[in-house]
């Protein structure tokens, strides 16, 4: 794995990546003044635009959900990528070659090589899509039609056709400038006596990663004379395709999964198509392998499961046959690895989502997901079907079989609840089933259950109270003084060169009443005048000088609309506006110092009164001069 991306490269990527251009790919922006743009926030539902972008300093902030940042954080948030993935994507877009802090160790996968392999897959995907409309692809089009997919559906999912000729794609890729080594390494072409296409005479689906790049293909057998009898073939492991990490349809489903915190895991490409077309846009599928820990890790990034959030919902759809039930039991074993409510959806007649859509329509698919059975119930009932529960022997055997399932539940209180429920299903007493759990290794004791229940009830009672926020408290801008501080910081962050230096030098961070404002002002002063730095680079230097808890406040102030008309000549606020804010902040600080000195004077001993009186007089003179400067 590559090391950290070098700092200079990170700065270069930010400098050459236009936030406005990137945001416009997701949001319709309209002018909101000479220096800002507005649109509907991509991170939460709203009817009135509150998402603001400043092209000058490369920042954004939503005044509805309070999310803000720069071009890197925007792509990370909207595309659900890691920092490194985001940098690599933006670098590729800007034509920048990234360098890594690897020492002498070479990268396992060069950015240039990945770019070439992804490009080869893009060209192949376009080629396959074009081939679907040729006479030779009639069988493929009929296959799709019989399953309820029209031409628009095929185009939406990028379905294509691999010609029956042995090297048609290979020759096409070579004509496009790809080398033999590149197309073989990509897994698109094999090498024997010559080059040959990996997929021939098959319907193909492009497999895309979370960013939308095509990294592999799945191919379905449609001709009886196909010498390869396997119904489905998938791209072999390559530098850009790992079947244990990729989920088909994730590029289309990721926004719905993140928004609703729900994922639906189906078994095949046509099932994903059917689910999405039926309105279940959370559906994804594995590609030629069982759902595993790497897939789970990918979904966890989207579902954002955490102890302080309500559990996400994960629905597994499986065929009703023995293989489907076996897959469901594997999913149950994995369900304990994340904080999500897991469910199983199996149609009464064992139909998959594609078949169900054909027989019952879109509503039947939606109902299948909505009415899914809790994973625990499915696992227990599936296990109990093997036993004759009408006989004493069958009930005892059933209890022993489901004991490990109950014991696998991590939460003690839930384990106790499941024990009571399962005892009713198997037809034995709770004590009998608890004894079987002890054999399995874990039995919920009555006292432990009561203690855990009390803890949960206490936690629930506290959930409605305001918990102390980590870090600095948010400034209360209902206070006129705090609002004046905020307006001064807005002016400083957006127009640092329009703030008079002489008055600015007389203000210190201790003059601010809000702790977050003190931190921001200190960082502005530490960063110094922008000089030759671009607004975005200067603002980044300011951001690096404040705690992370203040970052969102910085982004908010950096895009806020000032309550004054900007001057045509300078493009900034009038000089008197910035001066009045500086005076106001300093005036409040002086008044506070004067009040404190007067209080000390009243309590002072005769020996120290003179010194305090002199300090008080000096403060009052400073206040008089300050007020005179704006008259």
N, C-alpha and C positions, 0 to 999 in steps of 0.2 A: 504494500500500500504506500502511496506517495506521502511525503511529509507535508508540513504546512506550506501554504502558498506564500511566497515572499511578499513582504509588506509593500515594496515598491510596485509590484504587479497589482496588488489589491487597489492601490491608489490610482494606478493607470486605468484599470478597468472602470472604476467609478468615474474618472475624468472623461472617458470616451463613451460612457453609456448614458444616453439622454433619458432622464427620468420621464420626461413628457412623452417621448416616443414609446417607451416601454408601457407606461400606464395606459396610453391610448389603445393598446392592443386588448385591454380589458374594460376600459371605462370610456364613455363618451364625455369628453371634456369641453367645457365652454368657458369663454373669458369671464372672469369675475373681477376685472380691474386691470390696470396696466402691467401688473407683475404677477398675477395669480390666475389659476384655472380651477373650475369646480365641476364635479360630477357626482353621480350616485355612488356611494361607497361599495366597493367589491367585497367588503368583509362583513357587512350586515345589511339587512333589509331596511330600506328607507324610501320614502316618496319624495322628500325634499333634499336636494343635493347638499351634503355637508362635508364631502371629501374634497380637500383643497390641495393643490399642487403649486409649488413655487419653482418655476423653471430656473430662476436666477441662482438660488442656492441649492437646488437639487434635493428638496425635501418635500414630504407630503404629511398631511395630518387630517384625520377625520374628527370633526367636532361632535359626531354622534356616538361613535364607539371608542374614541380616544386612542386609536391606533395611528402611529406615525413612524417615519423613518426616512431612509434614503433609497436609492434604486436597488441596492442589494437586499435590504430588508423587505422591500415591496415584492421582489421576485420570490424570495424565500417564503413569504406569507401566502401569496396568491397561488404559487405553483407547488407549495408544500415540499420544498427542497432543503437540503442541508446547505450550510455556508459554502462548502467546497463545490457542491454541485451547482450552486448559483453562480459562483465565480467562473467555473468552467463554461457554463452556458453563456454568460455575458461576454466572456473572453472570446469564445468562438464567434459570437455575433459581431464583435468589434474587430476580429482579425488579430487578436493578441495572443502570443504564445506565453503561457504561464511557466514560471520557474518555481521549483520547490526546495524547501530547506531540507534536502536529503543528504547533505554532505557528499560523499563520493558514491553513494548508493544510487543506481539508476532507477528510474520509475519503472514499475511493472507494465504500465500502460500509458504510452505517450499520448498527449492531447492530440497531436497531429494524426497519429494512427487511428484513434477513435473517430476523429472527424471524417477520415476517409472511409472507414467501415460504415459509419452511420449514413454517409452520403451514398455509398453503394446500395444500402438497403432502401434509401429513399428512391433511387433510380429504379431499383427492382420492383418496389411497390407500385410505382407509376406504370411500369411496363406490364405487370400482372393485371392491373386495373384495365388497361387498354385491351389486353388480350381477352378479357371477359366478354367483350362485345363482338368478338370474331365468330364466324360460323363454327369453328372447332369447339367453342365453349358452350354450345347449345345444351349439352348435358349438365353443365354447371349451372346455367341459368334456370333450367327446369328443376334442378335440385333446390335452388333457393325459392323458386315460385311455389313448389309443393309444400314448403315450410313457412309460407306466408311472408316472404321477403321480396319486395319489389325492387326496382332499379334504384330508387332513392335510398332505400335501406342499405343496399349493397354499397352504394357510393359513400354513405355516411360512415360505414365501418371499414371502408377501403377493401372490400372483398375483391379478389381477382382470380385469374386463371393461369396456371402454369402450362404452357403448350406441351404437346406430347413429343415434340422433337427433342433429340438428345442434348443439344447444346445451344438452343435458341437464346436463352438468357445469357449464357456465357459469352456468345458473340456480341450481343447487345451491350453488355457491360464493357467488353474490350473496346468496342467502338466509342464508348463514352469516356475512354481514357484510363480505365482501371487496369492494373497489372494482374497477371495470373496469380501472383502471391496474395494480392489484396482480396480478390474474389473468392479464393480458396479459404483464406483465413476468416473471411466473413461468414463462411458456412453456406454460401449461396451456390457454390460450384464445387464439384469434386474433381480430383485429378487421378487418372488411370493411364491408359494409353494416350489419352488426350484429356481435354476438359469436358465435363458433362454436367448438366443441370441437376441439382439435388432434388428438385421437385419437378415431376413430369406428368402431365395429364391429370392434374389435381386442382380442386378448388382451394384457394389459399386465403388466409387471413393474416394481415400484418399484426405482429405483436409489438406493441409500443411500450416504452418505459414511462415513468411518471411524468417526464417532461414532454412527451409526445413524439420522441424520436423512435422511428422503427428500428428495432434491434434484432428481429427474427421473424419467422413465419410459422404458421400452422397449416398443414395441407391435408385435405380430406379426399379419400378414394371415391371416385365417381364412375369409373369404367370397370366393367367386369373382367376385362383382359389385362388389367393392371397387374404386373408381375409381383408387385409388393402387396401382400395381402393385408397388411396393417391398415385399419380404417383411417387412422390419423398418423401423420408424421410431423415432427417438429424440428426446428433448427437445432443442430447439435451445439454443445457448449462452445462458446467463442469468447474472445476478449470483451465483447460488449453484451453477450447474452448468457445469463445464468438462470436456468429454469426454476431454481429454488427461490429466486428473488423476484421474478417477473409475474405480474398478474394481468391477464388479458382484460382489456376494457378499463384499466385503472386511469388512463389518460382522460377518458370520457366521464368516469364516475367520481373522480377525486373531489370535485367541488361539492357534489351532493353528499358524499360521505363526510366531508369536513363540516359542512353546514348543518346537517341533521344528526351527525354523530351516529350514523347507522351504516353498516355494510352488509351486503347480501352476497354470499359466496355460492356460485353455481358450478356446474361441472363441465360445460363446454362452450365453444364459440357461439353456436346458434342459441344456446340458453341465454348468454349475455345479450345477444341481439334481441331476442324475444322479450326479455325483462325490460330492457331500456325502452323498446318501442311500446311496451305496455305501461310505461310510466314509472317503473322501478329503476331509477337511474343510479342506484347505489350498487348495482350488480357487477361483479368481477368473477374471473375464473382462473384457475391454475392452468399451466400449459404442459400437459404430459407428465405431471407428477402430483403427489398428494400435497394438500395444504400443510405447510410446515412452519418452523420457527422463523425463517427468513421472511416468509409472506406475512406472518404475524407482525414482525417488526416493521414492515412497510406500512401495514394498515394502522398500526399503533401511532405512527407519526401523524396520520390523518385524523384518527379518532381522538387523539390527545387524551387518552385515559389517564386519570390521576385520582388520588384518594379524595381530594377536595371537590371533585366534580361528580355529577350524577353519572352512573354507569352508562356506557355506550351500548348500542344494541347490535349484535352480530347474528345474522340469520344464515344458516347453512341449508341449502336445498340438495337433497340426495334422491337418487332413484329408490324405489321401494324394494328393489331386489336385495339379495344377500350382500352383494358388493357395496351397495349404497348404505346398508346398515353397518357394515364393517367400517366404512369411511366415517360414518356418524360417530361411532364409538372412538375412533382415533381423534376426531374433533373434540369429543368430550374430554379426553385425556389432556388436550392442549388448552381447553377453555380456562383452566386454572392459572394459566400463565399471564392473563391480563384481566384488568378490572372492567369487564364488559358482561352484560347480560346476554348469554348465548341461547339461541333457539334453533330448532330444526323444523324445516318445512318439507313435508312429503305429501304429495297429492294422494288422495284415497286410492286411486287406481294405479299408483306408481308412475304417473306421467312426469316427464321432465318439463321445465318451463316452456320450452319450444312446443312440445306436444300439447301442453295444457292451453297455450294461447290459440292453437289451431282448433281445439275442441270446445273451449269455453270462452275464448275471447280475452281481451286485455284485462277485464275485470277479474277473471278467474286467476290470473297471475298475481294481480295486486292482492286479492283475498288470500292466496296461498301464503304470501309473505306476512300479511297482517295477522293471520290466524296461526302463526307458527307456534309449535309446542316448545315449552322451556326445555333446554338441553338435558337437564337432570331427569325430568319426567320421561323424556324419550329414551334416555339410556337405561333407566330402570325398567320401564315397560317392555322395551325391546328384549332385555335380558330375561324378564319373567315369562315371556312367551314360550321359552324353551321348556317350561315346567308345567306339570299338571297341578294347578293350585287348588283343585278340588280334593286332593288327597293330602294327608298329613305329611307324607314323605316329600311330596312335591313342594309344599310350602316351606319345609325346612331347607330343602335344596335351593329353592329360590332365594330364601333369606341369606344363605351363605354366598350365593352368586352375586347378590346386589350389595353385600356388605362392603367390598372394596370400593364400589362406586360411591357410596355414602361417605366412606372414610376419606376419599380423595377431596371432599369439600373442605377448603381451608378455613373458612369462617366458622368458628364454633357454634354461634347462634344459628346460622343457616343450617349447619350440619344437624343440629337438634331438631329444627323444623322439618328438614327433609326426612329425618328418621321417623318422626311421627306420621308424616304423610305416607312414606313407603311401607310402614307397618300396616296401614290400612289397605294398601294395594296387595300386599302379600298375604294378608289375613292372619297375622300373628301379633302378639302383644309387643309393646314398645320395649319391655324388659328383655324379651326373647331376642329381638333384633339388636338391641344394645349389646347383648352378650356375643352375638355374631360379629359385631363391630370390634369388640375387644380382641377377638381372634384375628380380625383383619389388621389390627394395630392401633386403631383410634376409636374411642367411644366417648361421646359427649356426656360428661357427668352432669347431674341435675344442678349441683351447686355452681359449677363452672358456667352453665347456661344462664343461671340467675345473675351471676356477677357480670357476665358479658352483656346480658340484656340491660342491666342497670347502667352500664357504661355507655351503651348505645343510646339509651333514653336520655341520659344526661347530656350526651353530645348533641342529640337532636334538640333538646331544650335550649342549648346554647346557640344553635345554628341561626336563630333569628336575630341574635344580638350583633352589634357592630364589633367586629374583631379589630384590634389595633393593626393598622396597615404597616407593612415592613418599610423601614427606611424613613424618609422625611414625610411629614403630613402634607397633603395637597394644600396649596395656598387658597385661602377663602377670599375670592375676589368680590364678595358682597361688601367687604370692608373697603371703603374708599381709598384708604392708604395702600392696602395691598393691591388694589386695582391700578393705582398710579405706578407702583413698582412694576407691575406686569406690563403696563404700556411703555415704560421706559425700556424694559428688556426687549419688548417687541421691536422697538425702534433701534436698539443697539444690535440685535441679531440680524435685522433686515437691512438697516442702513447705517452701518458703523461709521462711515465717513461723513454722515450728516449730523453727527453729535458733536457739539463744541468741546474741544479738548480741554480748555481752561476750566470750565465748570465740571467736566467729567473727572478731572484730576482731584477735585475737592470732595468727591463722593467716595466712600469706602464700602466694602461689603457689609460691615457692621451697621451701616445706616439702614439696611433693609430689615423689615420686621419678619418676613416669612423665611424660614430656613432654606427652602429650595431656591428662593430668589437670591439669598446670600451666596449660595453655591454657584448659581449661574453667573452672577455678576463677577465673582472672583475668577471664574474660568474665562470670561470675556476679557477681563483686564490682563490675565496671565497670557492669553493668546496674542494680545497686542493688536495694533492696527493691521488690517489685511495685507497692506503693502502689495507685493507682486502675486500674492496668493489669490486664486479664484474664490468667489463667495462660497462655493461648495467645500473647497479645501479648508478655508478659514473656519467655516462652521464645524467641520469635522474636528479641527484642532480644539475648538471650544467644547465640543461633545466629549472629547477624550479627557477633558479636565474636570468633568462632573461625575458623580456616582451614577450608576445605571438607572437608579430609580428616578432620576431627573430627566432622562433622555426624552421621554414622551412630552414632558412640559416644554423642553427646548424645541422639539419639532412643532408643537402647537404654536408657540410664540413666533417661530420662524416663518409661518405661513399666515398668521392672523392678519386680518384687514385692519389697518390703522384708522382711527376715527377722525382723520383729517384728510383734506384733499392734497394729493401729491403735487409738487410744483413741476411745471412743464420743463423748466430749464435744467433742474438737477435730477428730476425723476424721483426725488425723495420728499420727506415731509418738510414743512417750513422750519427754519432754524429756531424760531421762537417756540415751536411745539416741543422739540427735544429739550431746549433750555428750561422751559416751564416744568417739565417732568423732573429734571435733575434738581431744580430748586425745591420742588415739592418733597422729593425724597430726603434731601438734605435738611429741609425745614422741619420735617417731622422728627428726624433724628436729633436736631438741635433742641427742639421743644422737649423731647424726652430727657435729654441731658440737663436742661434747665430745671425741669421739674424735679429730677433726682437731686440736683445741687441744692435746690430750695428745701427739699425734705431733709437733706443732710445738715443744712444750716440750722433748721429748727431744732434738730436733735443734738447739735454739736456742743462741745465744751468750750468755755471762753478762750482757751488757748488755741484751738483749731478753727475758730469761727472766721478769723481774718483771712486765712488761706482759702477757705471755701467761698467767702464773699468775693474775693478777687477772681476766682475761677468762674463764679456766677456772672460777674460783670463782663468778663471776656466773652462768655457764651452769648450774653444778651447783645453785645456789640456785633458779634458774628451774625446773629440772626437779623439785626437791623440792616447790616450791609447786604446780606443775602436778599432780603425783601426789596431793598432799594435797587438791586441789579435788574429786577424785572418790571419795575414801575416805569 
